[in-house]
Amino acid sequence: MTKFARLTTRALIRVGGEDAAKFLQALITCDVDHLAPGQAHFGALLTPQGKILFDFFVVRSEDGFLVDVDARMRDDLVKRLNFYKLRAKVEIAPAGEAMQVFAVWDGEAQGGGIAFPDPRLSEMGTRFYGEAAPQGEEADYDAHRLVLGMPEGGVDYAYGDTFPHEALMDQFDGVDFAKGCYVGQEVVSRMQHRGTARKRVIMVEREADGGGLPDAGTAIEAVGEAGGKNVGVMGSSLSGRGLAMLRLDRVAGAQAAGTPLMAGKETITARLQPWVKFGWPRD
């Protein structure tokens, strides 16, 4: 049975004009040059130091691009893109409240609008932009992405303080390592070639049956006889399942030593998403 949700936490920006593709290509982590109408990538705009300022879906439309961003960040992203515009022939503005964002999974999107497979992971389903659709529960979408271990910016990692590798963007083609320069490219490329991402957003579960996990921002510690050692911080969670930003080496060491991980007062287990291409570090 098809499942859907209107994502009220998302908003759209239009980027048009004859220089739109060239403009975005020089700024963001994903490759937009080869997108056909209706195709999309996930990407980000970074600081010069290589940390995520904004992350988003970019979809080619008939007259330019739509950028699907955290609704709280929409106006800031419009302002930032206009700051970079200079003399480029580009128009950047909110798409308006009539164009809404939906997620559809376990089925296909119906009706008019723009629909495309989620470019991060096929199991995530379809992204759909339209003026009207059934009003599913956004919490159902959160449960869906948590089952798959898909991070969400602003809740599972902090904007302005997270590298793309830490947010797993290298794992679902959110960074194109073959394209030309973009803001922050040198730092991200160096992390890729040196394999220096020590932290990652990883799946966590409450060991005890029933109950939930602590709020996002709760410290996670490996608690042994000598006391606790910080290994990360909780992100979003629902019904005892969630995501956390974890130091992989410290968690691997705790697992090898049989040291429990504690998020607040809850004992948790950590495991890698089945779709990631990296493993636990070895000594």
N, C-alpha and C positions, 0 to 999 in steps of 0.2 A: 504494500500500500504506500502510495506516494506521501512523503512527509515534507512539510514546508514551514517556513517561519519568515515573517517580516522582521528584518534586522533594523530596529529603530536606533541602534547604536552606530549605524553607518550612514554616510552621506556621500553625494556625488558632486564632482567638479568637472566642468567641461574645459578642455584645452583644444582650441582650434586655431585656424590661420595657416598660411602656407609654410611657415617655419615650425609648426607644432612638433613634427617627428624629430627634426634636427635638434630642436630645443630640449625636448625630454631626453633624447639619446645622450646628450652631453652632461646631463645632471644625475640621472637615476641608475640604479644598479642593474636593471633588467634591459634586455634588448627590445626596442620597440620598432626598429627599422623594418623587420620582417613580419610584423603582425598584419594579417589580412583583416578586413572588416568582420567583427564578431569574434575575433581571437583575442586572448588575454594572457598577460603574465602577472605574476606577483613581484613587487619590487619595493624599493625604499629610496628615500632621499636622506643622505648621510651628512654628518658634520665633516669638516675637513680632517678630523681625527678618526674618521671611519665608524662613528656610532650612529645608530638609527635615530633620526629626527621624526620621520613619518614613514609608515609602511602602508601599502595600498595595492589594490588590483588596478592594472591599466588595461583597458579594452579599447581596441580600435573601433571607432564608429564610422558612419558614412562621411561625416564632416570633420573628423578629428579624433579625439580621444575622450573617454570618460575615465575619471580617476575615482575609485571607491575607497574612501578613507574613514577612519574613526570620526564620528560626527563631532566630537569635542574638538577635533584638530582641523576641521574643514577650513575655517576662516584663517587660521594661522598658516595652513598650507597654501591657500590662495595668496596670502600676503607674501610668503616666502618665494613662491614661484614668480610672482610679479617683480619681486626684488631682483631676481636673476634675469628677467626678460630683457632689460636694456633696450636695444634697438631691434630685437627680433620681432618679426611679424607674427605675433601670437596673441590670442585672446584667452584669458583665464578668468573663470567666474563660477560660482555655485550653479549647479544644474537646476535648482529650484525644488520646492517641496513636492511637486506633483510626481517627479521621478523617484520611485522608492526602490529599496534594495531588499531582495529576498534570497533565501537559500532553499534549495529543493534537493532532497535526497531520497533514496529508495524509490525512484521514479523519475519522470520527466516533467519539465516545466510546460505549462499549457498557456495559450493565449498570446497576445501581441506583446512586443517588447524585445529586449536584448537578452539572450540566454547563452551561456557558455560553460563548459566543464571547468570546475575549480582547477586551476593550473597547478596547484600545490600537490594534490593527491586525488586520484580518481574516486576513491571511496568517499571523499567529502561531498560529492554530488555536483550540483549545478548552481551557478550564480545567475540571478535573474533580475533585470531592471525593468520596471514597468510602472504604469500609473495606478493599477488596481490589481489585487489578487486576494485570495483568501487569507485571513489573518491567523496564521499559526503562532504557536508560542515560541518566543525567542529562547526560553530555557531549554526547549527540546533541541534546538540547534547547539546550545552550549554542551548539553549532555552528549550529543553526537560527536562533536569535535574532541571532547575530553576522552571518549572511548578510543578515538583514533590517535590521541596524543598530539593534536595540532595546536600550537601556541597561538595566543591572541595578544597583540600589542596593547600595552597599557594595563594589562592585568597579569600576564605571565612574564613580562619583561618591561623594563622602564624605558620610555622614550628619552633619548639624550644620554643614556648610560649603558647601552647594550650594543655589542658588535653583531653584525648579521650572522656570523657563525654561531654565536651564543643563542640566537633566536631560531636556529636551524634553517636559515634561509639558504645556506649552501646545500642543504639536503633536498630541497624541493625547487631548485632552479630559480630562487629569488635573486641570485647574483649570477650574472653572465661573466665568466672569467675570460672569455675570448673577445669581448667587445672593447672598444677604445676607452679613453679616460672618462671618468665621471667624478663627482665630488666624493672624496674619501677613498678613491680606488686604490691608491698606493698601499694604504694600511691594510685593507681587506685582502688584496692580492698577496701581501707578505704573510698574513695569517694563513692563507690557503696553502702557500708553498712550504711554509715552515711547520704547519700543523700545530699551531700554538693556541688553539681554542681550549682552554682548561675548563671553562664553564659551559653548560648546555641546559636547555629546558628539557626536562626528563619527566616521564610518567611516574606518579607516586600513588600508593594506595594505603588506606588504613588497614592495619593487620586485623584488628578486632572486627567482628561482624556488627553491622548496625552503626548508626551515628555518622557524623560527618568529619571533615578535616578542618583544621584551624583556618582563620582568615588569611587572605593574601597578605604577604609581608611578614608572616610569622617565621622566626628563625628556625632552622633545622640543624640539629646537632647529632653527632655520633657520640653517644654517652657510654663511656667506659669507666673502669675503676678509678682512673686518674681525673675524672670529670668529663665535661662536655667539650667537644671540638666542633666549631661551626663548619658546616659543609654546604650551606645554601639557605634559600628562602622560599617559602610557599608562594605559589601563584594561585590561579583559580581552581576551584574544586566543586564537586557536586556529588552527594550521596557516597562519600567515602573514596572517591576517585578524583585525582587532580593532576596538576603539573607543578613543577618546582624548578627554579634555577639552581643547579647543583654543581659543585666542584667534582668532576668525574674522578680525579685521582683520590680524593679523600673518601668518596663514597665507595670506590673499589677497595680501598684499604680497610674500611670498616666492614665491608662484606667479607673480605678474606679473613679478618680477625674475629668474625662473629659478633661484632659490636652493633647494637641496635641503633637505628635512626629514630630520633624523636622530633616531632613537630609540635611544639608546645608540650602538652601532656599525652599526645597520641603517638604510639609506635607505628612507624610506616615502613613500607618497602619501596624500593626504587627499581625501575626496570626501563630498559631502552625501548623506544617505539620500534615495532617490527620493520618499519619502512626506512629507518635511518641506515646509513652506510658505514658508520663507525662503530667501534666496540669499546668496552671498558679498557682504560689504560692498564698496561702491565708494568711491573717494576723493572 
